[in-house]
Amino acid sequence: MKVKKILALVLVMLMAVSMAACGGNTTGSTTQPDSANGNTSKDSGNAEFILKVGHSIQEETPTHQALLSFEKEVEEKSGGRIDVQIYANGALGTERAMTEAVQMGTLEVTLPSSAIVATFDPMLDVLSLPFLFPDAETARSALSGDFGDLLTVNLESIGLVSLGWLENGVRYISNNKHPINTLDDMKGIKIRTIENEIQMNFFSAWGASPNPMAYSELFTALQQGVVDAQENSIFLIKSSRFEEVTDYLLLTPHWYCTLPVIMNKAFFDSLPEDLQTIVKDAMTACSELQYELCDAANEEALAYLMEHMETNELTEENLQKFIDACAPVYEDAREQFGDEVIDMALSFQSK
């Protein structure tokens, strides 16, 4: 384990050296960023600060499009004092690697899944619980208020600052084995998950076999039969072309996936107060735009997927069996996070 950590630190340091050699820009194996890789290609000019944003999602998604609006607003309102550079599609590494880079200060901003950030700050793992929110609207409202503040209160102690929330949205399951109509239909299905204990526990409670792996490996893993199933939001299923490697889509929302936007604290503190305000306000506007784009993309993607996949929903009775099977996961969560946090989270289910 120590050897792996040392190797990880060496890789991050090498990335930092590469970035310095390229004037602060990197796409991994190339020396000049380009728009085809989702990277902002422009001269930083006389900018006082370079703000690099790395994420793992494709360029055509609502997330990347909203980030482009963030880039434009920050650069315009700062009068060019901040140069925003966006790296999409995992150009700077996995979500975990980018989170480590932000913590170490070799990358300024990233937006990994909350389950990834939870490996650095366990409080965020509350958001890994299944069926926590009844819909995206409730989740957005909860995270923009006191509940979101509670979950991010410890980030500064580990060198991070929360800029706000984006989303991958409500997740659904697709597989290439058979339609899922009952809890029994989940038995033995090899499903790709993120590397998160709560996620793996509730899939195991359903009888599935969870297999954590990087998102970038998922399409090939489905194609080659390494896994039978995956779970993602509707627009990501379409943008990732998972309808080509899975035949059956289950429209039962088991998890709302959040993307906390985190910035290196030292970098944030180095910004003058007026620039801090510009960055935070621009991210608030970015979130609002991303939510609108997600809603539209999900609607369009669902119509498309229903034409290309066998699609079904669980009956109320069968859905309740999935929920009931998660009871041990919630019992463990109460021991881990305490009754106050879990009760606050569950209060949103009745809203």
BELVENBEL-V751882 format. One record per residue. N is the residue number from 0. PSI is psi in radians with two decimals (none if undefined). Layout:
n: [N N]
psi: [PSI PSI]
This chain:
n: [0 1 2 3 4 5 6 7 8 9 10 11 12 13 14 15 16 17 18 19 20 21 22 23 24 25 26 27 28 29 30 31 32 33 34 35 36 37 38 39 40 41 42 43 44 45 46 47 48 49 50 51 52 53 54 55 56 57 58 59 60 61 62 63 64 65 66 67 68 69 70 71 72 73 74 75 76 77 78 79 80 81 82 83 84 85 86 87 88 89 90 91 92 93 94 95 96 97 98 99 100 101 102 103 104 105 106 107 108 109 110 111 112 113 114 115 116 117 118 119 120 121 122 123 124 125 126 127 128 129 130 131 132 133 134 135 136 137 138 139 140 141 142 143 144 145 146 147 148 149 150 151 152 153 154 155 156 157 158 159 160 161 162 163 164 165 166 167 168 169 170 171 172 173 174 175 176 177 178 179 180 181 182 183 184 185 186 187 188 189 190 191 192 193 194 195 196 197 198 199 200 201 202 203 204 205 206 207 208 209 210 211 212 213 214 215 216 217 218 219 220 221 222 223 224 225 226 227 228 229 230 231 232 233 234 235 236 237 238 239 240 241 242 243 244 245 246 247 248 249 250 251 252 253 254 255 256 257 258 259 260 261 262 263 264 265 266 267 268 269 270 271 272 273 274 275 276 277 278 279 280 281 282 283 284 285 286 287 288 289 290 291 292 293 294 295 296 297 298 299 300 301 302 303 304 305 306 307 308 309 310 311 312 313 314 315 316 317 318 319 320 321 322 323 324 325 326 327 328 329 330 331 332 333 334 335 336 337 338 339 340 341 342 343 344 345 346 347 348 349 350]
psi: [-0.73 -0.66 -0.74 -0.73 -0.71 -0.77 -0.70 -0.73 -0.68 -0.75 -0.74 -0.71 -0.69 -0.67 -0.71 -0.71 -0.74 -0.71 -0.71 -0.68 -0.45 0.32 0.44 0.06 2.51 2.52 0.43 -1.53 -0.15 2.85 -0.29 2.20 2.62 2.74 -0.43 -0.49 0.13 0.28 2.46 2.13 1.83 2.83 2.24 -0.25 -2.23 0.38 2.42 -0.51 2.38 2.12 1.77 2.31 2.08 2.40 2.96 0.11 2.70 2.77 -0.52 -0.01 2.80 -0.60 -0.90 -0.70 -0.70 -0.64 -0.55 -0.62 -0.61 -0.80 -0.85 -0.78 -0.76 -0.78 -0.71 -0.83 -0.39 -0.01 0.52 0.05 -0.45 2.23 1.98 2.29 2.10 2.29 1.97 3.05 0.56 0.41 -0.45 0.22 -3.01 2.93 -0.71 -0.77 -0.70 -0.63 -0.74 -0.69 -0.69 -0.74 -0.64 -0.26 0.15 -0.10 2.49 -0.74 2.48 2.96 1.22 2.98 2.58 -0.53 -0.52 -0.80 -0.51 -0.37 -0.26 -0.64 1.73 -0.38 -0.56 -0.25 -0.26 -0.61 -0.06 -0.15 2.47 2.61 0.56 -0.74 2.49 -0.41 3.00 -0.66 -0.75 -0.74 -0.77 -0.76 -0.75 -0.76 -0.43 -0.06 -2.58 -0.58 -0.77 -0.68 -0.70 -0.70 -0.39 0.15 -0.44 -0.05 -0.69 -0.50 -0.27 0.36 0.35 2.73 2.37 2.21 -0.23 -2.77 2.37 -3.04 2.64 -0.28 -2.93 2.32 2.54 2.80 2.31 2.56 2.91 0.36 -1.01 2.87 2.54 1.93 -0.38 2.92 -0.62 -0.49 -0.27 -0.27 2.22 -0.10 2.22 1.90 2.34 2.32 2.95 2.88 1.48 2.25 -0.76 -0.78 -0.85 -0.59 -0.73 -0.51 -0.65 -0.67 -0.43 -0.07 0.00 2.96 1.73 2.40 1.74 2.35 2.83 2.53 -0.63 -0.33 -0.12 -0.79 -0.85 -0.65 -0.68 -0.72 -0.67 -0.02 0.24 -0.67 2.77 -0.35 2.85 2.93 2.28 2.97 2.80 -0.82 -0.52 -0.55 -0.76 -0.86 -0.45 -0.02 0.62 -0.25 -0.28 -0.36 0.03 2.52 -0.38 2.31 2.24 2.07 0.84 1.96 1.88 -0.31 2.37 2.05 2.04 2.71 1.54 2.29 2.01 2.47 2.61 2.22 -0.71 -0.68 -0.78 -0.77 -0.44 -0.29 2.39 2.74 -0.66 -0.61 -0.59 -0.78 -0.74 -0.79 -0.80 -0.75 -0.67 -0.61 -0.59 -0.79 -0.64 -0.76 -0.82 -0.73 -0.74 -0.70 -0.76 -0.77 -0.65 -0.78 -0.79 -0.73 -0.68 -0.70 -0.80 -0.72 -0.65 -0.76 -0.72 -0.84 -0.60 -0.38 -0.37 -0.12 2.66 2.09 2.40 2.88 2.74 2.60 2.84 -0.72 -0.79 -0.61 -0.72 -0.55 -0.64 -0.78 -0.79 -0.60 -0.29 -0.03 -0.79 -0.54 -0.71 -0.59 -0.75 -0.65 -0.65 -0.68 -0.61 -0.76 -0.31 2.71 -0.66 -0.82 -0.81 -0.73 -0.66 -0.74 -0.80 -0.37 -0.41 -0.27 -0.40 0.09 none]
